[in-house]
Amino acid sequence: MEKTLEGRLFRRYWDDGLLDLLVGVGVLLIGIGWVCDQVALAAVTPALLVPLWRPLRARLVEPRLGAVEFADKRVRRQRRHALGLVGGGVVVFLIALAFALRGVGDGGAARSWIAAMPAILMALPAAVVGASLGLRRFFAYAGVLVAVAPVIVLLDTNPGWAFIAGAVAPLALGAGLLARLLRIDAEVEG
């Protein structure tokens, strides 16, 4: 548990539900794009949602909870975590690509698990974000994706359904947290 006021505030900073809601919308749209063979939708979803977070936070959250500026040390640490997440994503992608290419050639068990890989790959950044921000619920979101992956293999269905199933928890929890926050009257300065 964080001992400093800033540390405790940082942990609470993410409890408004907005991040969860945007993650849920993103994962849902990626899943829909995949199921509907609209790869462009799946590809551009993160690029469209990431820039929305700051203005939505400024409009919905900060009037109720205030704006926070964290210490430079924490900002640098979070920036390193973000770069590590991107680097880790590239490494995982390359491993998955090697796994897929190896599995396609032999037609063995590796090939049947290719359909599970997208959900497992999506679970990794969820867990990393959970660790970086101290959000245990993101480990649960990752767990749902990992749990759904073998179901996708057993049903021999489109991997996009794993994303759709994995979006339910962050959508529901994010919407609930944000709805609770929005019931607080925004302070009007005047």
C-alpha angles and dihedrals in degrees: 000000000000114000100194124078089236091052092052091046091050091054091050093044090081097047096091093088097234095112091047092049093050091046090050093049090047095049091045093051091047089052093047090048090051095046092047093046090243098137091170090063091051092046099049099039096090091045090054098044102044094065090049095063099075098047091043090050091049091050102039109023110027096056087059103035104019131239121289130204114196127211118275090246091059093044091052091048092051090048090053090049090051092050090047089051091053092046092047090049091055091050092048090048091053091048091049091048091052090047091050095047092048092047095049094059100053100035090218134131091298090066094055090054094055089088089059095052099081092057092045091048090051090049093059097064090043090057093044091051089048091053094043096049098032093243110148092185089068088062087056090050089051090048092055091053092049091047092051094049097078090044088059089052094047092048091043090222139142113297089227090077089067089059092048091051091044091053095061097077099048091042093051097042094041092050091048094049093045093046089052090051094047090057086070110091112244111244111247116210115210 
